Amino acid sequence: MSINFDRTNPLNATRHPVMATIATANFDAALSAYQSVLEYELIETTTLSVEMAGHWGLAALAGARLALMRPKSGAPVFFRFVEIANKTPRGPACGWFALEICVRDVEALYQHLIGSKGFTPFAEPMPLAFTDRVYPMQCKGPSGEIIYLNQVRGSLPDIDLPIASSIVDHLFIAILSAPDMEAANEFYSDALDMTVNERHEIAYKTINRVHGLPLETLHKLSTLGGPRQVALEVDQFPGLANTPRAVMAETIGEGILMVSFATKALDDASVETISDQPASFDTVPYNGARSVVLLGPAAERTELIEL
C-alpha cells in the first residue's frame, strides 16, 4: 500500500480531510497510545524542516520531532504529530475542537479504552437521537485532543458515511469551534468550495463537558461538505472570544494544531495564505504535492493540498 496521498482514492478527493496535525509535549507517549490503543501504524519519524515550519508560520518549531501515522486499513488519511515544549493544553478555546474517526465496533473499543494509557472516554457509546446508523463515543487523547469514534451502520438518506475497514480507521470529519459560525461557514465555503448542508441547535454534551456547562445547554452548529458528503462541522463557540486573532495564532499548546484538506487547484482559492506562494514537498505523504496554509477565522491553521 502507498504511504503517500493517492489521487485515485475517493478518500483524497476534493474537500476531504486528509491529515490532522497534533501538537504534543509528550511525543513518545502520544505515538505509543495511537499504536497500542488505536492500532495506528507508524510510517516514519523525522524532524520538522525549516521550510515546512516557515510554511506553517511557526518558524520556532523548526527541528522539532515529527511523526506520521495512518490507520491499519492503509487508508491514505494521516495523523501527523509534532513535538512542542509547552505542556499546557490549549484548553476550551476557539480553533480545531475535535476529529471524527470511523471505527468497526464502538462498544468493544469503549471497553478497550477503559483503563488504557492515553485515551479517556467521556461517556459510554450512545446512538444519535435522530438515527441509529451512527453510533458514536467521544474521548480525550494523550495530548488533550478530542476524538469522536463513530461506528457507522449505513448511510443517511442524503449523506454517504464511511464503513470502517479496521478496528479504528480514518478521519472523515473535522470539527471547528468558531467565534462566529456564519463567518466560518463563509470562509470555508470559499476556501474549499463547500456548501452548508445542515444547521442545528442541540444539547451538545461534549461541548458542555469540555466547557463545564450543564449537559442540556443548547449550542448552534452547521455541517459543510460536497455532494452527499460531510467533511467539516462548525460549532458556535459557547462564550466570548476576546483574545486577538494574531495572539491566538501564535499561542501553540497541546492539541489539534492543523487540519489538511484536499483540493484540486490551489490557484483557484481566493483566500489569504500564511506564506506568499504554495510550497511543494517531496516528503511523505506529499510526494511532490503543492500546499498552502491558511489562518482561519478562529486563528486555526488549515492546510490545502493540491491532489
C-alpha positions as CSV (number, residue, x, y, z in Angstrom):
1,M,0.0,0.0,0.0
2,S,1.2,3.5,-0.8
3,I,2.5,5.7,2.0
4,N,1.6,8.9,0.1
5,F,-1.6,10.6,-0.8
6,D,-3.4,8.7,-3.6
7,R,-5.0,10.9,-6.2
8,T,-7.1,8.0,-7.4
9,N,-8.6,7.2,-4.0
10,P,-12.0,8.7,-3.2
11,L,-10.7,9.5,0.3
12,N,-8.3,12.0,-1.2
13,A,-11.0,13.7,-3.3
14,T,-11.7,17.4,-3.2
15,R,-13.0,18.7,0.2
16,H,-12.0,15.6,2.1
17,P,-9.9,16.0,5.3
18,V,-6.7,14.1,4.5
19,M,-4.5,14.8,7.5
20,A,-4.7,16.1,11.1
21,T,-1.6,17.5,12.9
22,I,-1.4,17.1,16.6
23,A,0.9,19.2,18.8
24,T,2.2,17.1,21.7
25,A,4.6,17.8,24.6
26,N,4.9,14.0,25.3
27,F,5.8,12.8,21.8
28,D,6.8,9.2,22.6
29,A,3.7,8.6,24.8
30,A,1.4,10.0,22.1
31,L,2.8,7.8,19.4
32,S,2.7,4.8,21.8
33,A,-1.0,5.4,22.6
34,Y,-2.1,5.7,19.0
35,Q,-0.2,2.5,18.2
36,S,-1.2,0.4,21.1
37,V,-4.8,1.6,21.7
38,L,-6.0,2.7,18.2
39,E,-3.7,0.3,16.3
40,Y,-2.4,3.1,14.1
41,E,0.8,2.3,12.0
42,L,3.9,4.5,12.4
43,I,5.2,5.4,8.9
44,E,8.2,7.5,9.9
45,T,9.7,9.8,12.4
46,T,11.8,12.7,11.3
47,T,12.3,16.4,12.2
48,L,10.3,19.4,11.0
49,S,12.3,21.2,8.3
50,V,13.0,24.9,8.4
51,E,11.0,25.2,5.1
52,M,7.9,23.4,6.5
53,A,8.0,25.2,9.8
54,G,8.1,28.5,8.0
55,H,5.3,27.3,5.7
56,W,3.1,26.8,8.8
57,G,4.0,30.2,10.1
58,L,5.7,28.6,13.1
59,A,9.4,29.1,12.4
60,A,10.3,28.4,16.0
61,L,9.2,24.8,15.6
62,A,12.0,24.0,13.1
63,G,13.9,21.0,14.2
64,A,11.1,19.6,16.3
65,R,10.4,15.9,16.2
66,L,7.8,14.9,13.6
67,A,5.9,11.6,13.1
68,L,3.4,10.4,10.5
69,M,0.9,7.7,11.2
70,R,-2.1,6.1,9.4
71,P,-4.8,3.6,10.2
72,K,-4.2,-0.1,10.0
73,S,-6.6,-0.2,7.0
74,G,-4.0,1.6,5.0
75,A,-6.4,4.4,4.1
76,P,-4.4,7.5,2.7
77,V,-5.6,9.7,5.5
78,F,-2.9,10.5,8.0
79,F,-2.2,11.7,11.6
80,R,0.9,13.9,12.0
81,F,2.5,14.6,15.3
82,V,4.8,17.5,16.1
83,E,6.7,17.8,19.4
84,I,6.3,21.1,21.3
85,A,7.8,22.3,24.6
86,N,4.6,23.9,26.0
87,K,2.9,21.3,28.1
88,T,-0.1,23.4,28.8
89,P,-3.2,22.1,26.9
90,R,-4.8,24.7,24.6
91,G,-8.0,24.4,26.7
92,P,-11.6,25.2,25.7
93,A,-10.7,27.9,23.2
94,C,-11.7,28.6,19.6
95,G,-10.0,26.6,16.9
96,W,-10.0,23.0,15.9
97,F,-12.2,21.3,18.5
98,A,-12.4,17.6,17.6
99,L,-11.7,14.9,14.9
100,E,-14.2,12.3,13.9
101,I,-12.8,8.8,13.0
102,C,-14.8,5.8,11.8
103,V,-14.5,2.6,13.8
104,R,-15.7,-1.0,13.4
105,D,-17.1,-1.8,16.9
106,V,-17.6,1.2,19.2
107,E,-18.8,-0.9,22.2
108,A,-15.7,-3.2,22.1
109,L,-13.5,-0.1,21.6
110,Y,-15.0,1.6,24.6
111,Q,-14.2,-1.4,26.8
112,H,-10.6,-1.4,25.3
113,L,-10.2,2.3,26.1
114,I,-11.3,2.0,29.8
115,G,-8.0,1.8,31.7
116,S,-5.9,2.3,28.7
117,K,-3.0,4.7,28.7
118,G,-3.6,7.8,26.7
119,F,-7.4,7.9,25.9
120,T,-10.1,8.8,28.3
121,P,-13.8,8.2,27.3
122,F,-16.2,11.0,28.3
123,A,-19.2,8.5,28.5
124,E,-20.4,5.2,27.1
125,P,-21.3,5.0,23.4
126,M,-24.8,6.2,22.6
127,P,-26.7,6.3,19.2
128,L,-27.5,9.7,17.8
129,A,-31.0,10.9,18.7
130,F,-32.2,11.2,15.1
131,T,-30.7,8.0,13.7
132,D,-29.3,4.6,14.8
133,R,-27.0,4.4,11.8
134,V,-24.3,6.5,13.6
135,Y,-23.2,5.1,17.0
136,P,-20.5,7.4,18.5
137,M,-18.3,7.7,21.5
138,Q,-16.2,10.7,22.5
139,C,-12.8,10.7,24.2
140,K,-9.8,12.8,25.1
141,G,-6.5,11.8,23.6
142,P,-3.0,11.8,25.1
143,S,-2.3,15.5,24.1
144,G,-5.7,16.8,25.0
145,E,-7.2,16.3,21.5
146,I,-10.8,15.4,21.4
147,I,-11.6,12.3,19.2
148,Y,-15.1,11.2,18.2
149,L,-15.0,7.4,17.5
150,N,-18.0,6.7,15.2
151,Q,-19.4,3.3,14.3
152,V,-21.3,3.7,11.1
153,R,-24.1,1.2,10.3
154,G,-25.2,2.6,7.0
155,S,-25.5,5.8,5.0
156,L,-28.1,8.5,5.7
157,P,-30.8,9.5,3.1
158,D,-28.7,12.5,2.0
159,I,-25.2,11.6,3.2
160,D,-22.8,8.8,2.4
161,L,-20.9,7.7,5.5
162,P,-17.7,5.6,5.7
163,I,-17.7,2.0,6.9
164,A,-14.5,1.1,8.9
165,S,-12.1,-1.4,7.3
166,S,-10.0,-1.7,10.5
167,I,-10.7,-1.6,14.2
168,V,-10.0,2.2,14.1
169,D,-10.0,3.6,10.6
170,H,-9.6,7.0,9.0
171,L,-10.5,10.6,9.9
172,F,-13.6,11.8,8.0
173,I,-14.9,14.9,9.7
174,A,-13.1,17.8,11.4
175,I,-14.9,19.9,13.9
176,L,-14.2,23.6,14.4
177,S,-15.2,25.9,17.3
178,A,-15.6,29.4,15.9
179,P,-16.4,32.8,17.5
180,D,-18.7,33.5,14.5
181,M,-20.2,30.3,13.0
182,E,-21.6,32.1,9.9
183,A,-18.3,33.8,9.2
184,A,-16.5,30.5,9.4
185,N,-19.2,28.9,7.1
186,E,-18.5,31.6,4.5
187,F,-14.7,31.3,4.8
188,Y,-14.7,27.5,4.2
189,S,-17.4,27.7,1.5
190,D,-14.9,30.0,-0.4
191,A,-11.7,28.2,0.5
192,L,-12.9,24.6,-0.2
193,D,-15.9,25.2,-2.4
194,M,-18.1,23.6,0.2
195,T,-21.8,24.1,0.8
196,V,-23.6,24.3,4.1
197,N,-25.6,21.1,4.4
198,E,-27.4,21.5,7.8
199,R,-27.9,23.9,10.7
200,H,-28.9,22.6,14.1
201,E,-29.3,23.8,17.7
202,I,-28.8,20.9,20.1
203,A,-27.8,20.0,23.6
204,Y,-24.2,19.2,22.7
205,K,-22.9,17.2,25.6
206,T,-19.3,17.0,24.5
207,I,-19.0,20.8,24.3
208,N,-20.8,21.1,27.6
209,R,-18.4,18.7,29.3
210,V,-15.3,20.4,27.9
211,H,-16.6,23.9,28.9
212,G,-18.1,22.8,32.2
213,L,-21.6,23.7,31.3
214,P,-24.9,22.0,32.2
215,L,-25.3,19.0,29.9
216,E,-28.5,20.2,28.4
217,T,-27.1,23.6,27.3
218,L,-28.0,24.3,23.6
219,H,-25.4,25.1,21.0
220,K,-25.6,26.0,17.3
221,L,-23.7,24.0,14.8
222,S,-23.5,23.6,11.0
223,T,-22.2,21.0,8.7
224,L,-20.4,21.6,5.4
225,G,-19.1,19.4,2.5
226,G,-19.8,18.4,-1.1
227,P,-22.5,16.3,-2.7
228,R,-23.6,13.6,-0.3
229,Q,-20.6,14.4,2.0
230,V,-19.9,16.0,5.3
231,A,-16.3,17.0,5.8
232,L,-16.5,19.8,8.3
233,E,-18.6,20.8,11.3
234,V,-18.6,24.3,12.6
235,D,-19.8,25.0,16.1
236,Q,-20.6,28.4,17.6
237,F,-18.1,28.9,20.4
238,P,-20.0,28.9,23.7
239,G,-18.6,32.2,25.0
240,L,-17.0,35.4,24.1
241,A,-13.7,35.1,22.1
242,N,-12.0,38.3,23.1
243,T,-8.4,37.2,22.5
244,P,-7.0,38.9,19.4
245,R,-6.7,36.6,16.4
246,A,-3.0,37.2,16.0
247,V,-2.3,36.3,19.6
248,M,-4.3,33.1,19.3
249,A,-2.4,32.1,16.1
250,E,1.0,32.4,18.0
251,T,-0.2,30.5,21.1
252,I,0.7,26.9,20.4
253,G,-0.4,24.5,23.2
254,E,-1.1,20.8,23.0
255,G,-4.0,19.6,20.9
256,I,-5.1,19.8,17.2
257,L,-2.7,22.2,15.5
258,M,-3.9,21.9,11.9
259,V,-6.2,20.0,9.6
260,S,-5.4,19.4,6.0
261,F,-7.9,19.1,3.2
262,A,-7.6,18.0,-0.4
263,T,-8.3,20.5,-3.2
264,K,-8.0,20.4,-7.0
265,A,-6.4,23.7,-7.8
266,L,-4.6,25.9,-5.2
267,D,-4.6,28.8,-7.6
268,D,-8.4,29.0,-7.5
269,A,-8.5,29.5,-3.8
270,S,-9.4,33.2,-3.1
271,V,-8.3,33.2,0.5
272,E,-5.3,34.7,2.3
273,T,-2.4,32.3,3.0
274,I,0.3,32.4,5.6
275,S,3.1,32.1,3.0
276,D,3.1,34.1,-0.2
277,Q,3.5,31.1,-2.5
278,P,2.5,27.5,-2.4
279,A,5.2,25.1,-1.4
280,S,5.9,21.7,-2.9
281,F,7.1,18.9,-0.6
282,D,8.8,15.7,-1.7
283,T,8.5,14.1,1.8
284,V,5.8,11.5,2.6
285,P,2.8,11.7,2.3
286,Y,3.0,14.7,-0.1
287,N,5.1,13.1,-2.9
288,G,5.6,16.4,-4.6
289,A,2.1,17.8,-4.0
290,R,1.8,21.6,-3.5
291,S,0.4,23.0,-0.3
292,V,-0.7,26.3,1.3
293,V,-1.6,27.0,4.9
294,L,-4.4,29.4,5.8
295,L,-5.2,31.1,9.1
296,G,-8.9,30.8,9.6
297,P,-11.4,32.9,11.4
298,A,-10.8,31.2,14.7
299,A,-7.0,31.5,14.2
300,E,-7.0,27.8,13.2
301,R,-4.4,26.6,10.8
302,T,-5.9,24.8,7.7
303,E,-3.7,23.3,5.0
304,L,-4.9,22.9,1.4
305,I,-3.1,20.2,-0.5
306,E,-3.4,20.0,-4.3
307,L,-4.3,16.5,-5.2
